[in-house]
Amino acid sequence: MVSSSALWTFILPVLTTVAAQQDFPCSFELDNFAFDLCPLVRGRNAIALNVEEDTPPTKTTSRYSISVDGSLIRDRTLPKDLTCPDDTWICLEVSNTRPNRPSEPERITQIVPIAIGSKLVPKAKFGIKRHESDVHAPLRVILHGGTYTGRRQKALFEFVCDHDAEPSSPTFAWSFNGTHAFDWRSKHACGELISGTPTKGGPETQPDDQPPQDPDKDSGELSPTHRPRGVLWTFLLLGAIFLFFVLRKRSASSILKSLERSITSVRRHAQMRWQQGGHASNNHLEWTPEYLVLPADDEMPLSPTMAKGLKPFHYGSVG
């Protein structure tokens, strides 16, 4: 794609929607600072940025076409669904290939219009200083207008003051939730203080533009905190369940043995009383009926049930 001859511009903090080919001032004032980005944007051809990512079993390529001097010229030799619509300033094409199938053609998976001229609504504001020693806060310019699958899109250019970066071009920074961010280092991003002191200075936070904080400081192997935790919790849960049933079984077995010893002791004592006292002491056996003597190989039920070799009885009652 090549760009048209219209001027790409940035306007003051209070901005309105304008026609696609209408000029915007590329020099402006922001919080008592004067900026002149015209040397960066006037007469510049479309910029192509490619971002490659390994997405096994494929390799994904994101191609950004960025016009800084008006809307892109659509390639009319391609079907409409394979190009961004007319009046698009920034377009994203996502495609993938299978490295293990070199004979297969590249597949286009997404066409995303990011900034549309008629809905551009450009805005400018200060970002956050990246280093405490920085003299200038970065300048953020935001372009709107695109939508993809119902989600609004926007481009965020963060101009960073750098006197040694000429000639310069934008570089890809990040993409998240419909926001596509680019860094642009240039001496033209060094605002000039008009007079006195800044009216505001850079804001402390920009939650609407920044991606979520990524706790993974290393882009290589996963740190221990990022290894799958589901497996660990599964093993811990299974271990707890196993331990619970082992302790429960041992507890029931201990209760059973204790009860059996008590019943045996009482029965022996009763038999001795029977032998010593004769048939007159027969009534002493009524509270130790025969069915309470549990076989050694049976376990005590955990709830009132019909067990083999046992008659039903209710806990808390005698007989």
C-alpha positions as CSV (number, residue, x, y, z in Angstrom):
1,M,0.0,0.0,0.0
2,V,1.1,3.6,-0.7
3,S,-0.2,6.7,1.0
4,S,-2.1,9.6,-0.5
5,S,-0.9,13.2,-0.4
6,A,-3.2,14.3,2.4
7,L,-1.5,15.6,5.5
8,W,-1.4,13.4,8.6
9,T,-1.8,15.7,11.6
10,F,-2.3,15.9,15.4
11,I,-4.5,18.4,17.0
12,L,-4.9,20.0,20.4
13,P,-6.3,18.2,23.4
14,V,-9.8,19.3,22.6
15,L,-10.4,17.6,19.3
16,T,-13.4,16.8,17.0
17,T,-14.2,14.4,14.2
18,V,-13.3,15.7,10.8
19,A,-13.5,14.7,7.2
20,A,-11.0,12.0,6.0
21,Q,-8.8,14.3,3.8
22,Q,-9.1,17.5,5.9
23,D,-5.7,18.8,7.1
24,F,-4.8,18.9,10.7
25,P,-2.1,21.0,12.3
26,C,1.0,18.9,13.1
27,S,2.4,21.6,15.4
28,F,0.5,22.3,18.6
29,E,0.8,23.2,22.2
30,L,0.1,20.9,25.1
31,D,0.2,21.9,28.8
32,N,2.5,24.8,28.1
33,F,4.8,22.8,25.8
34,A,5.1,23.4,22.0
35,F,5.5,20.4,19.7
36,D,6.3,20.3,16.0
37,L,5.9,16.9,14.5
38,C,5.6,18.1,10.9
39,P,9.1,17.0,9.9
40,L,8.1,13.4,10.9
41,V,4.8,13.2,9.1
42,R,4.7,15.4,6.1
43,G,5.3,13.8,2.7
44,R,6.0,10.4,4.2
45,N,5.1,7.1,2.5
46,A,3.2,4.4,4.2
47,I,5.2,2.5,6.8
48,A,5.2,-1.3,6.9
49,L,5.8,-3.1,10.2
50,N,6.0,-6.9,10.4
51,V,5.7,-8.8,13.7
52,E,6.4,-12.5,13.7
53,E,5.4,-14.9,16.4
54,D,5.8,-18.7,16.7
55,T,2.3,-20.2,17.2
56,P,3.0,-24.0,16.8
57,P,2.2,-25.7,14.5
58,T,2.1,-22.4,12.6
59,K,4.0,-19.1,12.4
60,T,1.9,-16.0,12.6
61,T,2.8,-12.7,11.0
62,S,1.1,-9.4,11.8
63,R,1.6,-6.8,9.1
64,Y,0.9,-3.2,10.0
65,S,0.4,-0.7,7.2
66,I,0.7,2.8,8.7
67,S,0.1,6.0,6.9
68,V,1.3,9.1,8.5
69,D,0.3,11.4,5.7
70,G,-3.3,10.5,5.0
71,S,-5.4,7.4,4.2
72,L,-3.9,4.3,2.7
73,I,-4.6,3.5,-1.0
74,R,-6.4,0.2,-1.1
75,D,-5.1,-2.5,-3.5
76,R,-8.1,-2.9,-5.7
77,T,-6.7,-6.1,-7.3
78,L,-7.6,-7.9,-4.1
79,P,-11.0,-8.9,-2.9
80,K,-12.6,-6.4,-0.5
81,D,-12.6,-8.9,2.3
82,L,-8.8,-9.2,2.1
83,T,-8.1,-5.4,2.4
84,C,-9.1,-2.7,4.8
85,P,-11.8,-0.3,3.6
86,D,-11.2,3.0,1.9
87,D,-10.3,5.9,4.2
88,T,-8.2,3.6,6.4
89,W,-5.0,5.1,7.9
90,I,-3.7,2.1,9.8
91,C,-4.5,-1.5,8.8
92,L,-3.5,-4.8,10.3
93,E,-3.2,-8.0,8.3
94,V,-2.7,-11.3,10.2
95,S,-1.6,-14.4,8.3
96,N,0.0,-17.7,9.2
97,T,2.0,-20.5,7.5
98,R,2.9,-24.0,8.5
99,P,6.7,-24.3,8.5
100,N,6.5,-28.1,8.1
101,R,4.4,-27.6,5.0
102,P,6.4,-25.2,2.8
103,S,4.3,-26.0,-0.2
104,E,1.1,-24.7,1.4
105,P,0.2,-21.0,0.6
106,E,0.0,-18.4,3.3
107,R,-3.4,-18.0,4.9
108,I,-4.8,-14.6,5.8
109,T,-6.8,-15.0,9.0
110,Q,-7.6,-11.3,10.0
111,I,-8.0,-8.0,8.4
112,V,-8.3,-5.3,11.0
113,P,-8.9,-1.6,10.3
114,I,-7.4,0.3,13.2
115,A,-7.8,4.0,12.3
116,I,-10.3,5.4,9.9
117,G,-10.0,9.0,8.6
118,S,-13.6,10.0,9.0
119,K,-13.6,8.8,12.6
120,L,-10.0,9.5,13.5
121,V,-10.7,11.8,16.5
122,P,-6.9,12.2,17.2
123,K,-5.9,13.0,20.7
124,A,-2.7,14.1,22.4
125,K,-1.6,13.8,26.0
126,F,1.5,13.1,28.1
127,G,2.5,9.6,29.0
128,I,4.6,8.4,32.0
129,K,8.3,9.0,32.2
130,R,10.1,5.7,31.6
131,H,13.1,6.7,33.7
132,E,13.4,9.1,36.6
133,S,16.3,10.9,34.8
134,D,14.1,11.6,31.7
135,V,13.7,15.3,31.2
136,H,10.7,15.0,28.9
137,A,7.6,12.8,29.4
138,P,6.7,10.9,26.3
139,L,4.0,12.4,24.1
140,R,1.1,10.1,23.3
141,V,-1.0,10.5,20.1
142,I,-4.1,8.3,19.7
143,L,-5.9,7.6,16.5
144,H,-9.4,6.0,16.5
145,G,-12.1,4.8,14.1
146,G,-11.6,1.2,13.4
147,T,-13.7,-1.8,14.6
148,Y,-13.2,-5.5,14.4
149,T,-15.7,-8.1,15.5
150,G,-17.6,-5.4,17.3
151,R,-14.5,-4.2,19.3
152,R,-13.3,-0.7,18.8
153,Q,-9.7,-0.3,17.7
154,K,-7.2,2.5,18.2
155,A,-3.5,3.2,17.5
156,L,-1.3,4.6,20.3
157,F,1.9,6.3,19.2
158,E,4.3,7.1,22.1
159,F,6.8,9.7,20.9
160,V,9.9,9.6,23.0
161,C,12.4,12.4,23.1
162,D,15.7,11.2,21.6
163,H,18.1,13.7,20.0
164,D,20.2,10.9,18.4
165,A,17.4,8.9,16.7
166,E,17.1,10.7,13.3
167,P,16.0,9.6,10.9
168,S,13.4,7.7,12.8
169,S,10.4,5.4,12.3
170,P,7.8,3.8,14.7
171,T,8.4,0.4,16.1
172,F,5.9,-2.1,17.4
173,A,5.4,-2.0,21.2
174,W,2.4,-4.1,22.2
175,S,-1.2,-5.0,21.2
176,F,-4.0,-5.7,23.7
177,N,-7.8,-5.4,23.7
178,G,-8.0,-3.4,20.5
179,T,-5.2,-1.0,21.3
180,H,-2.1,-1.2,19.1
181,A,0.9,0.6,20.5
182,F,4.0,1.9,18.8
183,D,7.1,3.6,20.0
184,W,8.6,6.5,18.0
185,R,11.9,8.0,19.1
186,S,12.7,11.4,17.7
187,K,14.2,14.7,18.6
188,H,10.9,16.2,17.4
189,A,9.2,14.6,20.4
190,C,11.2,16.9,22.7
191,G,8.6,19.5,23.6
192,E,9.8,23.1,24.1
193,L,8.6,24.8,27.2
194,I,6.8,28.0,26.1
195,S,7.1,30.0,29.3
196,G,7.1,29.5,33.1
197,T,6.3,26.0,34.2
198,P,4.1,23.2,32.8
199,T,0.4,23.6,33.7
200,K,0.1,19.9,34.5
201,G,3.1,17.8,33.6
202,G,2.7,14.2,32.8
203,P,-0.1,12.2,34.3
204,E,0.8,9.5,36.9
205,T,-1.4,6.8,35.4
206,Q,-2.9,6.0,32.0
207,P,-5.1,2.9,32.7
208,D,-6.9,3.2,29.4
209,D,-3.8,2.9,27.2
210,Q,-1.4,0.6,29.1
211,P,-1.6,-3.2,28.7
212,P,-2.2,-5.2,31.9
213,Q,0.9,-5.7,34.1
214,D,2.7,-8.8,33.0
215,P,4.2,-10.5,36.1
216,D,6.4,-12.7,33.8
217,K,9.7,-10.7,33.8
218,D,11.5,-13.3,31.7
219,S,10.2,-13.9,28.1
220,G,11.9,-17.3,28.0
221,E,11.1,-20.3,30.2
222,L,8.3,-20.1,32.6
223,S,9.2,-19.2,36.1
224,P,8.0,-21.5,39.0
225,T,5.1,-19.2,39.6
226,H,3.9,-19.7,36.1
227,R,4.1,-23.4,35.9
228,P,0.7,-25.1,35.7
229,R,-0.8,-25.1,39.2
230,G,-3.8,-27.2,38.4
231,V,-1.7,-30.5,38.5
232,L,-0.2,-29.5,41.9
233,W,-3.6,-28.7,43.4
234,T,-5.1,-31.9,42.0
235,F,-2.4,-34.0,43.7
236,L,-2.8,-32.1,47.0
237,L,-6.6,-32.6,46.9
238,L,-6.2,-36.4,46.1
239,G,-3.7,-36.7,48.9
240,A,-6.0,-35.0,51.4
241,I,-8.9,-37.2,50.4
242,F,-6.7,-40.4,50.7
243,L,-5.5,-39.3,54.1
244,F,-9.0,-38.5,55.3
245,F,-10.3,-42.0,54.4
246,V,-7.2,-43.7,55.9
247,L,-7.7,-41.9,59.2
248,R,-11.4,-42.5,59.0
249,K,-11.0,-46.2,58.5
250,R,-8.4,-46.4,61.3
251,S,-10.7,-44.5,63.6
252,A,-13.6,-46.8,62.8
253,S,-11.4,-49.8,63.3
254,S,-10.1,-48.5,66.6
255,I,-13.7,-47.9,67.8
256,L,-14.7,-51.4,66.7
257,K,-11.8,-53.0,68.5
258,S,-12.4,-51.0,71.7
259,L,-16.1,-51.8,71.7
260,E,-15.3,-55.5,71.1
261,R,-12.9,-55.6,74.0
262,S,-15.4,-53.9,76.2
263,I,-18.2,-56.3,75.3
264,T,-15.9,-59.3,75.7
265,S,-14.8,-58.1,79.1
266,V,-18.4,-57.5,80.2
267,R,-19.5,-60.9,78.9
268,R,-16.7,-62.7,80.7
269,H,-17.6,-60.9,83.9
270,A,-21.2,-61.8,83.4
271,Q,-20.4,-65.5,82.8
272,M,-18.3,-65.5,86.0
273,R,-21.2,-64.0,87.9
274,W,-23.4,-66.7,86.2
275,Q,-21.2,-69.5,87.3
276,Q,-20.8,-68.1,90.8
277,G,-24.5,-67.1,91.3
278,G,-26.3,-69.9,89.4
279,H,-29.5,-69.5,87.5
280,A,-30.8,-66.9,89.9
281,S,-28.5,-64.3,88.3
282,N,-29.9,-64.9,84.8
283,N,-31.3,-61.3,84.7
284,H,-27.8,-59.9,84.7
285,L,-27.4,-61.1,81.1
286,E,-30.4,-59.2,79.7
287,W,-28.4,-56.0,79.0
288,T,-25.6,-57.9,77.0
289,P,-27.6,-59.7,74.3
290,E,-25.8,-62.1,72.1
291,Y,-26.2,-60.0,68.9
292,L,-24.0,-57.3,70.3
293,V,-20.9,-59.6,70.1
294,L,-19.4,-58.6,66.7
295,P,-17.5,-61.1,64.7
296,A,-13.8,-60.2,64.5
297,D,-13.9,-59.9,60.6
298,D,-16.8,-57.4,60.5
299,E,-16.5,-53.6,60.7
300,M,-18.7,-51.3,62.6
301,P,-21.1,-49.5,60.2
302,L,-20.9,-45.7,60.2
303,S,-24.6,-45.4,60.0
304,P,-27.5,-47.6,61.2
305,T,-27.7,-50.3,58.5
306,M,-28.5,-54.0,58.0
307,A,-25.0,-55.6,58.3
308,K,-24.2,-59.3,57.7
309,G,-24.5,-61.2,60.9
310,L,-26.0,-58.3,62.8
311,K,-29.5,-57.3,63.8
312,P,-30.6,-53.7,63.2
313,F,-30.2,-51.4,66.2
314,H,-30.3,-47.7,66.8
315,Y,-27.5,-45.6,68.2
316,G,-28.3,-44.1,71.6
317,S,-30.7,-46.9,72.6
318,V,-30.3,-50.2,74.4
319,G,-31.4,-53.3,72.7
